[in-house]
Amino acid sequence: MDGQTRKTRGEHKIAEKILKHMKDNPKIFKEIKSYKIFTQTFGGIYGAYVELVEYDSLADYERSNKRMQKDEALTKMNKEFMSLIEPTTLSSNIWTFAMQL
């Protein structure tokens, strides 16, 4: 097993832990409208994780983020996840809905 495969498996395991924590503690994440994790299969970095989190407003994001930062278990899991990723591939973006088919 190469280093990238071990890293990807580690990312998958910690992502599963985070999802379980979210399901077990819904009050911490109550502003989240939807949450999905994808892996990139074509273009860019193969196997990279893409996390999409939907909120009704930026204010909801800020409230949720503030509460999440106070959660010790989530902070620990995030640190573990961050140790597994390539720092130059991390980005955060805020998108605003524009149109739908």
PDB file as gemmi writes it, atoms N, CA and C in Angstrom:
CRYST1    1.000    1.000    1.000  90.00  90.00  90.00 P 1                      
ATOM      1  N   MET A   1       0.849  -1.174   0.000  1.00  0.00           N  
ATOM      2  CA  MET A   1       0.000   0.000   0.000  1.00  0.00           C  
ATOM      3  C   MET A   1       0.898   1.240   0.000  1.00  0.00           C  
ATOM      4  N   ASP A   2       0.668   2.133  -0.948  1.00  0.00           N  
ATOM      5  CA  ASP A   2       1.501   3.329  -1.020  1.00  0.00           C  
ATOM      6  C   ASP A   2       1.027   4.379  -0.011  1.00  0.00           C  
ATOM      7  N   GLY A   3       1.845   5.421   0.162  1.00  0.00           N  
ATOM      8  CA  GLY A   3       1.533   6.473   1.122  1.00  0.00           C  
ATOM      9  C   GLY A   3       0.227   7.185   0.826  1.00  0.00           C  
ATOM     10  N   GLN A   4      -0.063   7.411  -0.453  1.00  0.00           N  
ATOM     11  CA  GLN A   4      -1.300   8.107  -0.825  1.00  0.00           C  
ATOM     12  C   GLN A   4      -2.523   7.270  -0.458  1.00  0.00           C  
ATOM     13  N   THR A   5      -2.450   5.948  -0.686  1.00  0.00           N  
ATOM     14  CA  THR A   5      -3.572   5.079  -0.342  1.00  0.00           C  
ATOM     15  C   THR A   5      -3.809   5.081   1.160  1.00  0.00           C  
ATOM     16  N   ARG A   6      -2.730   5.017   1.952  1.00  0.00           N  
ATOM     17  CA  ARG A   6      -2.871   5.072   3.417  1.00  0.00           C  
ATOM     18  C   ARG A   6      -3.489   6.395   3.841  1.00  0.00           C  
ATOM     19  N   LYS A   7      -3.043   7.480   3.213  1.00  0.00           N  
ATOM     20  CA  LYS A   7      -3.569   8.798   3.548  1.00  0.00           C  
ATOM     21  C   LYS A   7      -5.062   8.879   3.229  1.00  0.00           C  
ATOM     22  N   THR A   8      -5.447   8.380   2.047  1.00  0.00           N  
ATOM     23  CA  THR A   8      -6.846   8.416   1.633  1.00  0.00           C  
ATOM     24  C   THR A   8      -7.703   7.597   2.590  1.00  0.00           C  
ATOM     25  N   ARG A   9      -7.215   6.436   2.988  1.00  0.00           N  
ATOM     26  CA  ARG A   9      -7.964   5.620   3.959  1.00  0.00           C  
ATOM     27  C   ARG A   9      -8.098   6.345   5.291  1.00  0.00           C  
ATOM     28  N   GLY A  10      -7.035   7.026   5.709  1.00  0.00           N  
ATOM     29  CA  GLY A  10      -7.098   7.789   6.952  1.00  0.00           C  
ATOM     30  C   GLY A  10      -8.105   8.921   6.858  1.00  0.00           C  
ATOM     31  N   GLU A  11      -8.129   9.604   5.726  1.00  0.00           N  
ATOM     32  CA  GLU A  11      -9.100  10.680   5.518  1.00  0.00           C  
ATOM     33  C   GLU A  11     -10.515  10.126   5.570  1.00  0.00           C  
ATOM     34  N   HIS A  12     -10.724   8.969   4.953  1.00  0.00           N  
ATOM     35  CA  HIS A  12     -12.049   8.363   4.930  1.00  0.00           C  
ATOM     36  C   HIS A  12     -12.508   7.996   6.339  1.00  0.00           C  
ATOM     37  N   LYS A  13     -11.611   7.418   7.138  1.00  0.00           N  
ATOM     38  CA  LYS A  13     -11.960   7.018   8.496  1.00  0.00           C  
ATOM     39  C   LYS A  13     -12.323   8.228   9.357  1.00  0.00           C  
ATOM     40  N   ILE A  14     -11.541   9.295   9.253  1.00  0.00           N  
ATOM     41  CA  ILE A  14     -11.841  10.467  10.078  1.00  0.00           C  
ATOM     42  C   ILE A  14     -13.106  11.167   9.584  1.00  0.00           C  
ATOM     43  N   ALA A  15     -13.348  11.161   8.278  1.00  0.00           N  
ATOM     44  CA  ALA A  15     -14.590  11.743   7.749  1.00  0.00           C  
ATOM     45  C   ALA A  15     -15.797  10.977   8.293  1.00  0.00           C  
ATOM     46  N   GLU A  16     -15.697   9.662   8.374  1.00  0.00           N  
ATOM     47  CA  GLU A  16     -16.780   8.857   8.947  1.00  0.00           C  
ATOM     48  C   GLU A  16     -16.998   9.200  10.418  1.00  0.00           C  
ATOM     49  N   LYS A  17     -15.916   9.413  11.171  1.00  0.00           N  
ATOM     50  CA  LYS A  17     -16.023   9.804  12.584  1.00  0.00           C  
ATOM     51  C   LYS A  17     -16.741  11.145  12.724  1.00  0.00           C  
ATOM     52  N   ILE A  18     -16.367  12.092  11.851  1.00  0.00           N  
ATOM     53  CA  ILE A  18     -16.986  13.422  11.900  1.00  0.00           C  
ATOM     54  C   ILE A  18     -18.474  13.324  11.586  1.00  0.00           C  
ATOM     55  N   LEU A  19     -18.834  12.546  10.557  1.00  0.00           N  
ATOM     56  CA  LEU A  19     -20.251  12.376  10.214  1.00  0.00           C  
ATOM     57  C   LEU A  19     -21.029  11.756  11.371  1.00  0.00           C  
ATOM     58  N   LYS A  20     -20.445  10.762  12.023  1.00  0.00           N  
ATOM     59  CA  LYS A  20     -21.113  10.138  13.172  1.00  0.00           C  
ATOM     60  C   LYS A  20     -21.298  11.152  14.299  1.00  0.00           C  
ATOM     61  N   HIS A  21     -20.279  11.951  14.535  1.00  0.00           N  
ATOM     62  CA  HIS A  21     -20.362  12.989  15.573  1.00  0.00           C  
ATOM     63  C   HIS A  21     -21.475  13.981  15.241  1.00  0.00           C  
ATOM     64  N   MET A  22     -21.600  14.326  13.975  1.00  0.00           N  
ATOM     65  CA  MET A  22     -22.651  15.259  13.556  1.00  0.00           C  
ATOM     66  C   MET A  22     -24.034  14.647  13.794  1.00  0.00           C  
ATOM     67  N   LYS A  23     -24.193  13.369  13.474  1.00  0.00           N  
ATOM     68  CA  LYS A  23     -25.488  12.698  13.676  1.00  0.00           C  
ATOM     69  C   LYS A  23     -25.814  12.549  15.156  1.00  0.00           C  
ATOM     70  N   ASP A  24     -24.804  12.300  15.970  1.00  0.00           N  
ATOM     71  CA  ASP A  24     -25.002  12.101  17.406  1.00  0.00           C  
ATOM     72  C   ASP A  24     -25.193  13.405  18.172  1.00  0.00           C  
ATOM     73  N   ASN A  25     -24.831  14.534  17.572  1.00  0.00           N  
ATOM     74  CA  ASN A  25     -24.893  15.844  18.246  1.00  0.00           C  
ATOM     75  C   ASN A  25     -25.572  16.886  17.359  1.00  0.00           C  
ATOM     76  N   PRO A  26     -26.834  16.675  16.991  1.00  0.00           N  
ATOM     77  CA  PRO A  26     -27.487  17.566  16.023  1.00  0.00           C  
ATOM     78  C   PRO A  26     -27.609  19.024  16.484  1.00  0.00           C  
ATOM     79  N   LYS A  27     -27.654  19.276  17.790  1.00  0.00           N  
ATOM     80  CA  LYS A  27     -27.788  20.658  18.264  1.00  0.00           C  
ATOM     81  C   LYS A  27     -26.577  21.513  17.891  1.00  0.00           C  
ATOM     82  N   ILE A  28     -25.403  20.884  17.839  1.00  0.00           N  
ATOM     83  CA  ILE A  28     -24.191  21.628  17.490  1.00  0.00           C  
ATOM     84  C   ILE A  28     -24.248  22.090  16.035  1.00  0.00           C  
ATOM     85  N   PHE A  29     -24.908  21.299  15.200  1.00  0.00           N  
ATOM     86  CA  PHE A  29     -24.893  21.527  13.755  1.00  0.00           C  
ATOM     87  C   PHE A  29     -26.266  21.931  13.211  1.00  0.00           C  
ATOM     88  N   LYS A  30     -27.124  22.485  14.061  1.00  0.00           N  
ATOM     89  CA  LYS A  30     -28.517  22.711  13.677  1.00  0.00           C  
ATOM     90  C   LYS A  30     -28.705  23.670  12.498  1.00  0.00           C  
ATOM     91  N   GLU A  31     -27.771  24.570  12.251  1.00  0.00           N  
ATOM     92  CA  GLU A  31     -27.930  25.503  11.120  1.00  0.00           C  
ATOM     93  C   GLU A  31     -27.587  24.875   9.767  1.00  0.00           C  
ATOM     94  N   ILE A  32     -26.946  23.734   9.782  1.00  0.00           N  
ATOM     95  CA  ILE A  32     -26.545  23.107   8.518  1.00  0.00           C  
ATOM     96  C   ILE A  32     -27.784  22.573   7.806  1.00  0.00           C  
ATOM     97  N   LYS A  33     -27.997  23.076   6.601  1.00  0.00           N  
ATOM     98  CA  LYS A  33     -29.149  22.688   5.788  1.00  0.00           C  
ATOM     99  C   LYS A  33     -28.865  21.370   5.057  1.00  0.00           C  
ATOM    100  N   SER A  34     -27.660  21.221   4.530  1.00  0.00           N  
ATOM    101  CA  SER A  34     -27.239  19.963   3.921  1.00  0.00           C  
ATOM    102  C   SER A  34     -25.722  19.857   4.025  1.00  0.00           C  
ATOM    103  N   TYR A  35     -25.248  18.612   4.038  1.00  0.00           N  
ATOM    104  CA  TYR A  35     -23.821  18.349   4.188  1.00  0.00           C  
ATOM    105  C   TYR A  35     -23.480  17.124   3.352  1.00  0.00           C  
ATOM    106  N   LYS A  36     -22.548  17.285   2.426  1.00  0.00           N  
ATOM    107  CA  LYS A  36     -22.154  16.174   1.561  1.00  0.00           C  
ATOM    108  C   LYS A  36     -20.645  16.179   1.383  1.00  0.00           C  
ATOM    109  N   ILE A  37     -20.086  14.974   1.307  1.00  0.00           N  
ATOM    110  CA  ILE A  37     -18.665  14.815   1.043  1.00  0.00           C  
ATOM    111  C   ILE A  37     -18.533  14.029  -0.255  1.00  0.00           C  
ATOM    112  N   PHE A  38     -17.735  14.554  -1.172  1.00  0.00           N  
ATOM    113  CA  PHE A  38     -17.478  13.914  -2.456  1.00  0.00           C  
ATOM    114  C   PHE A  38     -15.986  13.607  -2.552  1.00  0.00           C  
ATOM    115  N   THR A  39     -15.631  12.644  -3.393  1.00  0.00           N  
ATOM    116  CA  THR A  39     -14.235  12.462  -3.750  1.00  0.00           C  
ATOM    117  C   THR A  39     -14.116  12.761  -5.233  1.00  0.00           C  
ATOM    118  N   GLN A  40     -13.051  13.424  -5.562  1.00  0.00           N  
ATOM    119  CA  GLN A  40     -12.820  13.835  -6.942  1.00  0.00           C  
ATOM    120  C   GLN A  40     -12.370  12.615  -7.752  1.00  0.00           C  
ATOM    121  N   THR A  41     -13.040  12.378  -8.878  1.00  0.00           N  
ATOM    122  CA  THR A  41     -12.700  11.210  -9.698  1.00  0.00           C  
ATOM    123  C   THR A  41     -12.172  11.591 -11.077  1.00  0.00           C  
ATOM    124  N   PHE A  42     -12.335  12.831 -11.460  1.00  0.00           N  
ATOM    125  CA  PHE A  42     -11.844  13.257 -12.769  1.00  0.00           C  
ATOM    126  C   PHE A  42     -11.406  14.717 -12.674  1.00  0.00           C  
ATOM    127  N   GLY A  43     -10.240  15.016 -13.201  1.00  0.00           N  
ATOM    128  CA  GLY A  43      -9.724  16.386 -13.157  1.00  0.00           C  
ATOM    129  C   GLY A  43      -9.184  16.720 -11.782  1.00  0.00           C  
ATOM    130  N   GLY A  44      -8.362  17.710 -11.726  1.00  0.00           N  
ATOM    131  CA  GLY A  44      -7.811  18.129 -10.441  1.00  0.00           C  
ATOM    132  C   GLY A  44      -6.991  17.034  -9.793  1.00  0.00           C  
ATOM    133  N   ILE A  45      -7.181  16.841  -8.500  1.00  0.00           N  
ATOM    134  CA  ILE A  45      -6.424  15.853  -7.731  1.00  0.00           C  
ATOM    135  C   ILE A  45      -7.308  14.641  -7.503  1.00  0.00           C  
ATOM    136  N   TYR A  46      -6.976  13.532  -8.163  1.00  0.00           N  
ATOM    137  CA  TYR A  46      -7.773  12.310  -8.036  1.00  0.00           C  
ATOM    138  C   TYR A  46      -7.849  11.878  -6.579  1.00  0.00           C  
ATOM    139  N   GLY A  47      -9.056  11.573  -6.126  1.00  0.00           N  
ATOM    140  CA  GLY A  47      -9.258  11.093  -4.765  1.00  0.00           C  
ATOM    141  C   GLY A  47      -9.373  12.182  -3.715  1.00  0.00           C  
ATOM    142  N   ALA A  48      -9.189  13.435  -4.112  1.00  0.00           N  
ATOM    143  CA  ALA A  48      -9.293  14.534  -3.151  1.00  0.00           C  
ATOM    144  C   ALA A  48     -10.727  14.635  -2.631  1.00  0.00           C  
ATOM    145  N   TYR A  49     -10.859  15.020  -1.377  1.00  0.00           N  
ATOM    146  CA  TYR A  49     -12.180  15.200  -0.797  1.00  0.00           C  
ATOM    147  C   TYR A  49     -12.678  16.612  -1.058  1.00  0.00           C  
ATOM    148  N   VAL A  50     -13.964  16.696  -1.388  1.00  0.00           N  
ATOM    149  CA  VAL A  50     -14.642  17.974  -1.555  1.00  0.00           C  
ATOM    150  C   VAL A  50     -15.843  17.938  -0.618  1.00  0.00           C  
ATOM    151  N   GLU A  51     -15.890  18.885   0.290  1.00  0.00           N  
ATOM    152  CA  GLU A  51     -16.958  18.959   1.277  1.00  0.00           C  
ATOM    153  C   GLU A  51     -17.867  20.129   0.913  1.00  0.00           C  
ATOM    154  N   LEU A  52     -19.161  19.861   0.789  1.00  0.00           N  
ATOM    155  CA  LEU A  52     -20.133  20.917   0.511  1.00  0.00           C  
ATOM    156  C   LEU A  52     -21.097  21.024   1.686  1.00  0.00           C  
ATOM    157  N   VAL A  53     -21.150  22.204   2.271  1.00  0.00           N  
ATOM    158  CA  VAL A  53     -22.022  22.448   3.410  1.00  0.00           C  
ATOM    159  C   VAL A  53     -22.942  23.596   3.025  1.00  0.00           C  
ATOM    160  N   GLU A  54     -24.244  23.374   3.203  1.00  0.00           N  
ATOM    161  CA  GLU A  54     -25.227  24.394   2.819  1.00  0.00           C  
ATOM    162  C   GLU A  54     -25.862  25.007   4.062  1.00  0.00           C  
ATOM    163  N   TYR A  55     -25.917  26.334   4.065  1.00  0.00           N  
ATOM    164  CA  TYR A  55     -26.575  27.102   5.123  1.00  0.00           C  
ATOM    165  C   TYR A  55     -27.589  28.027   4.475  1.00  0.00           C  
ATOM    166  N   ASP A  56     -28.579  28.482   5.253  1.00  0.00           N  
ATOM    167  CA  ASP A  56     -29.541  29.450   4.734  1.00  0.00           C  
ATOM    168  C   ASP A  56     -28.936  30.842   4.595  1.00  0.00           C  
ATOM    169  N   SER A  57     -27.936  31.147   5.426  1.00  0.00           N  
ATOM    170  CA  SER A  57     -27.345  32.482   5.394  1.00  0.00           C  
ATOM    171  C   SER A  57     -25.924  32.434   5.928  1.00  0.00           C  
ATOM    172  N   LEU A  58     -25.187  33.496   5.668  1.00  0.00           N  
ATOM    173  CA  LEU A  58     -23.844  33.619   6.214  1.00  0.00           C  
ATOM    174  C   LEU A  58     -23.898  33.707   7.744  1.00  0.00           C  
ATOM    175  N   ALA A  59     -24.935  34.330   8.276  1.00  0.00           N  
ATOM    176  CA  ALA A  59     -25.105  34.421   9.730  1.00  0.00           C  
ATOM    177  C   ALA A  59     -25.262  33.019  10.341  1.00  0.00           C  
ATOM    178  N   ASP A  60     -26.000  32.129   9.663  1.00  0.00           N  
ATOM    179  CA  ASP A  60     -26.142  30.746  10.137  1.00  0.00           C  
ATOM    180  C   ASP A  60     -24.793  30.044  10.139  1.00  0.00           C  
ATOM    181  N   TYR A  61     -24.007  30.271   9.083  1.00  0.00           N  
ATOM    182  CA  TYR A  61     -22.659  29.687   9.014  1.00  0.00           C  
ATOM    183  C   TYR A  61     -21.824  30.159  10.205  1.00  0.00           C  
ATOM    184  N   GLU A  62     -21.850  31.460  10.484  1.00  0.00           N  
ATOM    185  CA  GLU A  62     -21.047  32.012  11.565  1.00  0.00           C  
ATOM    186  C   GLU A  62     -21.469  31.459  12.926  1.00  0.00           C  
ATOM    187  N   ARG A  63     -22.784  31.337  13.167  1.00  0.00           N  
ATOM    188  CA  ARG A  63     -23.270  30.774  14.432  1.00  0.00           C  
ATOM    189  C   ARG A  63     -22.822  29.319  14.573  1.00  0.00           C  
ATOM    190  N   SER A  64     -23.003  28.561  13.508  1.00  0.00           N  
ATOM    191  CA  SER A  64     -22.629  27.154  13.524  1.00  0.00           C  
ATOM    192  C   SER A  64     -21.124  26.980  13.722  1.00  0.00           C  
ATOM    193  N   ASN A  65     -20.349  27.752  13.002  1.00  0.00           N  
ATOM    194  CA  ASN A  65     -18.894  27.655  13.090  1.00  0.00           C  
ATOM    195  C   ASN A  65     -18.408  27.996  14.502  1.00  0.00           C  
ATOM    196  N   LYS A  66     -18.996  29.008  15.104  1.00  0.00           N  
ATOM    197  CA  LYS A  66     -18.617  29.407  16.463  1.00  0.00           C  
ATOM    198  C   LYS A  66     -18.890  28.268  17.450  1.00  0.00           C  
ATOM    199  N   ARG A  67     -20.047  27.615  17.303  1.00  0.00           N  
ATOM    200  CA  ARG A  67     -20.404  26.503  18.175  1.00  0.00           C  
ATOM    201  C   ARG A  67     -19.477  25.308  17.934  1.00  0.00           C  
ATOM    202  N   MET A  68     -19.161  25.026  16.665  1.00  0.00           N  
ATOM    203  CA  MET A  68     -18.290  23.901  16.342  1.00  0.00           C  
ATOM    204  C   MET A  68     -16.888  24.096  16.910  1.00  0.00           C  
ATOM    205  N   GLN A  69     -16.394  25.326  16.907  1.00  0.00           N  
ATOM    206  CA  GLN A  69     -15.057  25.598  17.435  1.00  0.00           C  
ATOM    207  C   GLN A  69     -14.966  25.338  18.933  1.00  0.00           C  
ATOM    208  N   LYS A  70     -16.094  25.383  19.636  1.00  0.00           N  
ATOM    209  CA  LYS A  70     -16.117  25.132  21.075  1.00  0.00           C  
ATOM    210  C   LYS A  70     -16.239  23.645  21.404  1.00  0.00           C  
ATOM    211  N   ASP A  71     -16.531  22.823  20.408  1.00  0.00           N  
ATOM    212  CA  ASP A  71     -16.718  21.392  20.615  1.00  0.00           C  
ATOM    213  C   ASP A  71     -15.361  20.687  20.595  1.00  0.00           C  
ATOM    214  N   GLU A  72     -14.920  20.199  21.764  1.00  0.00           N  
ATOM    215  CA  GLU A  72     -13.588  19.605  21.892  1.00  0.00           C  
ATOM    216  C   GLU A  72     -13.401  18.367  21.012  1.00  0.00           C  
ATOM    217  N   ALA A  73     -14.410  17.514  20.933  1.00  0.00           N  
ATOM    218  CA  ALA A  73     -14.294  16.294  20.123  1.00  0.00           C  
ATOM    219  C   ALA A  73     -14.120  16.641  18.646  1.00  0.00           C  
ATOM    220  N   LEU A  74     -14.894  17.592  18.166  1.00  0.00           N  
ATOM    221  CA  LEU A  74     -14.795  17.995  16.759  1.00  0.00           C  
ATOM    222  C   LEU A  74     -13.457  18.675  16.482  1.00  0.00           C  
ATOM    223  N   THR A  75     -12.991  19.485  17.419  1.00  0.00           N  
ATOM    224  CA  THR A  75     -11.687  20.141  17.272  1.00  0.00           C  
ATOM    225  C   THR A  75     -10.580  19.097  17.136  1.00  0.00           C  
ATOM    226  N   LYS A  76     -10.648  18.055  17.963  1.00  0.00           N  
ATOM    227  CA  LYS A  76      -9.657  16.977  17.901  1.00  0.00           C  
ATOM    228  C   LYS A  76      -9.720  16.257  16.551  1.00  0.00           C  
ATOM    229  N   MET A  77     -10.933  15.948  16.079  1.00  0.00           N  
ATOM    230  CA  MET A  77     -11.080  15.261  14.788  1.00  0.00           C  
ATOM    231  C   MET A  77     -10.597  16.133  13.637  1.00  0.00           C  
ATOM    232  N   ASN A  78     -10.883  17.422  13.693  1.00  0.00           N  
ATOM    233  CA  ASN A  78     -10.420  18.337  12.642  1.00  0.00           C  
ATOM    234  C   ASN A  78      -8.897  18.398  12.594  1.00  0.00           C  
ATOM    235  N   LYS A  79      -8.253  18.415  13.760  1.00  0.00           N  
ATOM    236  CA  LYS A  79      -6.787  18.414  13.801  1.00  0.00           C  
ATOM    237  C   LYS A  79      -6.239  17.145  13.167  1.00  0.00           C  
ATOM    238  N   GLU A  80      -6.869  16.020  13.476  1.00  0.00           N  
ATOM    239  CA  GLU A  80      -6.446  14.746  12.891  1.00  0.00           C  
ATOM    240  C   GLU A  80      -6.620  14.772  11.372  1.00  0.00           C  
ATOM    241  N   PHE A  81      -7.758  15.286  10.917  1.00  0.00           N  
ATOM    242  CA  PHE A  81      -8.021  15.366   9.477  1.00  0.00           C  
ATOM    243  C   PHE A  81      -6.993  16.275   8.793  1.00  0.00           C  
ATOM    244  N   MET A  82      -6.709  17.406   9.419  1.00  0.00           N  
ATOM    245  CA  MET A  82      -5.760  18.358   8.831  1.00  0.00           C  
ATOM    246  C   MET A  82      -4.358  17.761   8.736  1.00  0.00           C  
ATOM    247  N   SER A  83      -4.011  16.854   9.641  1.00  0.00           N  
ATOM    248  CA  SER A  83      -2.691  16.221   9.581  1.00  0.00           C  
ATOM    249  C   SER A  83      -2.581  15.241   8.420  1.00  0.00           C  
ATOM    250  N   LEU A  84      -3.704  14.852   7.843  1.00  0.00           N  
ATOM    251  CA  LEU A  84      -3.711  13.875   6.752  1.00  0.00           C  
ATOM    252  C   LEU A  84      -3.737  14.502   5.364  1.00  0.00           C  
ATOM    253  N   ILE A  85      -4.068  15.787   5.284  1.00  0.00           N  
ATOM    254  CA  ILE A  85      -4.223  16.398   3.960  1.00  0.00           C  
ATOM    255  C   ILE A  85      -2.985  17.193   3.558  1.00  0.00           C  
ATOM    256  N   GLU A  86      -2.861  17.425   2.279  1.00  0.00           N  
ATOM    257  CA  GLU A  86      -1.800  18.268   1.736  1.00  0.00           C  
ATOM    258  C   GLU A  86      -2.247  19.726   1.914  1.00  0.00           C  
ATOM    259  N   PRO A  87      -1.560  20.511   2.740  1.00  0.00           N  
ATOM    260  CA  PRO A  87      -2.014  21.870   3.053  1.00  0.00           C  
ATOM    261  C   PRO A  87      -2.260  22.759   1.823  1.00  0.00           C  
ATOM    262  N   THR A  88      -1.493  22.565   0.767  1.00  0.00           N  
ATOM    263  CA  THR A  88      -1.667  23.430  -0.408  1.00  0.00           C  
ATOM    264  C   THR A  88      -2.946  23.122  -1.176  1.00  0.00           C  
ATOM    265  N   THR A  89      -3.618  22.012  -0.847  1.00  0.00           N  
ATOM    266  CA  THR A  89      -4.852  21.674  -1.552  1.00  0.00           C  
ATOM    267  C   THR A  89      -6.094  22.169  -0.820  1.00  0.00           C  
ATOM    268  N   LEU A  90      -5.938  22.693   0.381  1.00  0.00           N  
ATOM    269  CA  LEU A  90      -7.078  23.133   1.181  1.00  0.00           C  
ATOM    270  C   LEU A  90      -7.539  24.513   0.739  1.00  0.00           C  
ATOM    271  N   SER A  91      -8.841  24.646   0.526  1.00  0.00           N  
ATOM    272  CA  SER A  91      -9.406  25.963   0.249  1.00  0.00           C  
ATOM    273  C   SER A  91     -10.823  26.013   0.802  1.00  0.00           C  
ATOM    274  N   SER A  92     -11.256  27.193   1.165  1.00  0.00           N  
ATOM    275  CA  SER A  92     -12.623  27.419   1.617  1.00  0.00           C  
ATOM    276  C   SER A  92     -13.234  28.464   0.712  1.00  0.00           C  
ATOM    277  N   ASN A  93     -14.456  28.216   0.291  1.00  0.00           N  
ATOM    278  CA  ASN A  93     -15.137  29.125  -0.621  1.00  0.00           C  
ATOM    279  C   ASN A  93     -16.571  29.307  -0.175  1.00  0.00           C  
ATOM    280  N   ILE A  94     -17.093  30.483  -0.374  1.00  0.00           N  
ATOM    281  CA  ILE A  94     -18.507  30.749  -0.112  1.00  0.00           C  
ATOM    282  C   ILE A  94     -19.156  31.011  -1.460  1.00  0.00           C  
ATOM    283  N   TRP A  95     -20.172  30.222  -1.763  1.00  0.00           N  
ATOM    284  CA  TRP A  95     -20.900  30.358  -3.027  1.00  0.00           C  
ATOM    285  C   TRP A  95     -22.303  30.855  -2.739  1.00  0.00           C  
ATOM    286  N   THR A  96     -22.841  31.613  -3.658  1.00  0.00           N  
ATOM    287  CA  THR A  96     -24.204  32.086  -3.571  1.00  0.00           C  
ATOM    288  C   THR A  96     -24.989  31.488  -4.732  1.00  0.00           C  
ATOM    289  N   PHE A  97     -26.150  30.958  -4.446  1.00  0.00           N  
ATOM    290  CA  PHE A  97     -26.986  30.345  -5.469  1.00  0.00           C  
ATOM    291  C   PHE A  97     -27.294  31.349  -6.578  1.00  0.00           C  
ATOM    292  N   ALA A  98     -27.160  30.921  -7.814  1.00  0.00           N  
ATOM    293  CA  ALA A  98     -27.412  31.810  -8.942  1.00  0.00           C  
ATOM    294  C   ALA A  98     -28.611  31.388  -9.776  1.00  0.00           C  
ATOM    295  N   MET A  99     -28.707  30.095 -10.138  1.00  0.00           N  
ATOM    296  CA  MET A  99     -29.831  29.643 -10.949  1.00  0.00           C  
ATOM    297  C   MET A  99     -29.925  28.137 -10.936  1.00  0.00           C  
ATOM    298  N   GLN A 100     -31.061  27.624 -11.405  1.00  0.00           N  
ATOM    299  CA  GLN A 100     -31.298  26.189 -11.410  1.00  0.00           C  
ATOM    300  C   GLN A 100     -32.102  25.827 -12.644  1.00  0.00           C  
ATOM    301  N   LEU A 101     -31.854  24.640 -13.160  1.00  0.00           N  
ATOM    302  CA  LEU A 101     -32.591  24.133 -14.318  1.00  0.00           C  
ATOM    303  C   LEU A 101     -33.950  23.674 -13.889  1.00  0.00           C  
TER     304      LEU A 101                                                      
END                                                                             
